[in-house]
Amino acid sequence: MPIVVTLDEMLVRRKVKSRDLAAHVGITEANLSLLKSGKVKGVRFETLSAICDYLQCQPGDLLAWVPQEGEEPASEIGA
């Protein structure tokens, strides 16, 4: 999957425990674990907003796009 979740890195940088974040956001630790591992198909904007609020970060600090092998960035397609 070309979208990589970097939530673990932000938790380390902010010195925040997963259980504290899960409690603040209102999701289970199991669901937070699935999100951290990238094993979810989506995340609600409300959840993403609550995570960003608690960690004082931007959504781009938690998600990264990594092109798959052989995939061209959109700016180069059709050039």
N, C-alpha and C positions, 0 to 999 in steps of 0.2 A: 504494500500500500504506500503510495507516495506521500501521505500525510503522516508525520511522525509526532507523537505526543511527547513533549519535553517537561511535563508536569513534575516528574521526579527531581529533575535538576533544579527547578524553581523552589521546590520544597526544601531542598538542601541549602540553597542560597539564602532562603528566608528563615531557615532553622525552624520549620513548622512540621509538626507531626501530622501524618495522614488522618489520624483519628480526630484531631482538632479541626482540620479543614473539613472533613466529612460532617462533623457536628454543626459547624457554622453554615455550611451550604445546605444541609438538610438531606443528605443522601447517606446511604449505608457505606461502611468501609469497604464492603465487597464491591459495590458499584464504583467507588473511587478507584479501587485496585484495577478493575476492568478498564476504566478510563486511562489510568496511568500506563497500562500495558498496551493500549491501543486496540483492545479487543472489542471495541464498540463501533457501531456503524454511524453514530452521530451523538451530538451533545446539544442539549437545549441551550438557547442563548441565555435564558434565565440562570441556568446552572453555570455556564461559562462566565457570566457577569458576576455572580456571587463568588466564584473562585478568584477572579481578577480583583474584586473588591477586597477580599481577605488577604490576598498576597500582594496587593498594591502593584499590579503588573498589567500589561496589555495582553490581549488574546494571542498576538504574535510571539509573545514570550513563552507561550505554552504549546503552540502548534508550529510545525515547520513543514514546508513542502520540499520533498526530496525527489527529483525526477528519477523515474525508473530507467534502467539500462536501455539505451536506444531511443529514449523519449526526448523530444526537443522542446525547449521553452516556447511558449506561445508567440513571443516576439520574433522568433526565428522561423516560425511556420509561415510558408507562403511568401517568404522574402525573395 
